[in-house]
């Protein structure tokens, strides 16, 4: 009998909660036998999302010492935390302590073919990955630890990939500059909102901020050493991150070719909307559980080509949507390395050519 394909999600926050529901909803199409998830803290305010996740077929895992408290609150665990890891084919860590969990837990199970995935904040966890950017860098049987890069790093990467590399993957990039205007917090987060725009420091002398550094390291996995520099600031909004980009090319490009490149990949959406609120609302109404899975949304009227070689514009980042897609793709790659792209078919209707 073939071994069961089980995906275990650690954490039920901004990334973890939608992952549990999406993987449970499409588990048959994805070829997943079971979805489990770990919740660390028993909270009455989170009981509703635990019930919804379990109603979708996912099974709750908790720490041994908190099991009774979950039961008293009306949440029945199916597994203890480490038992769920041991049973899993793939573990997706959606916490801000992925590296600590790797050292404490995951390394114990790293020799039997399991795959482990962490999110953008966990630098050094494993090979950096963004769906459609560096899939060919994933090595079957070798890459057991993958770090899905942050949502803004996805956006930087797809802009460079589409504008400066193109379908032929020719390196036409002289230099790239990005200003990442981040939303203050997620709609689901009750703290950390700010009253006014807040500037971030450049803490990396070579790449500016972590978004530029991570994008550089992402392309490095496919043998490219690109000139990338990013800046960041935080805006007092909960809707979407906004990025202003400036890519200087070695060879000229015209507007028709630029638009052709944007329209040639489902990872890029074009919009004529100028407001992130309107784009966010479209995603809420038509996206997958409210998420846009494209990696960037280009504001068409913001595009300009200066001196034939400089592409300038503004785009919105679909927040966790692009990270969710990469986490799903990486999970399916671990289980079905030769056919994972076909298994992504159920979520393709949630990519939009126009928003």
Secondary structure as UniProt FT lines:
FT   STRAND          6..10
FT   TURN            14..15
FT   HELIX           16..25
FT   HELIX           27..30
FT   STRAND          34..38
FT   HELIX           44..46
FT   HELIX           47..55
FT   TURN            56..57
FT   STRAND          59..62
FT   HELIX           64..66
FT   HELIX           67..72
FT   TURN            73..74
FT   STRAND          79..80
FT   HELIX           81..87
FT   STRAND          90..93
FT   TURN            96..97
FT   HELIX           98..104
FT   HELIX           106..109
FT   TURN            110..113
FT   STRAND          115..118
FT   TURN            120..121
FT   TURN            123..124
FT   STRAND          127..129
FT   TURN            131..133
FT   HELIX           135..137
FT   TURN            140..142
FT   STRAND          145..148
FT   HELIX           151..160
FT   HELIX           161..165
FT   TURN            166..169
FT   STRAND          173..183
FT   TURN            187..188
FT   STRAND          198..199
FT   TURN            205..207
FT   HELIX           210..220
FT   TURN            221..223
FT   STRAND          228..235
FT   STRAND          241..249
FT   HELIX           255..263
FT   TURN            266..267
FT   STRAND          268..271
FT   HELIX           276..286
FT   TURN            289..290
FT   STRAND          296..299
FT   HELIX           300..302
FT   STRAND          304..306
FT   TURN            307..309
FT   STRAND          310..317
FT   HELIX           320..335
FT   TURN            337..339
FT   HELIX           340..343
FT   HELIX           344..350
//
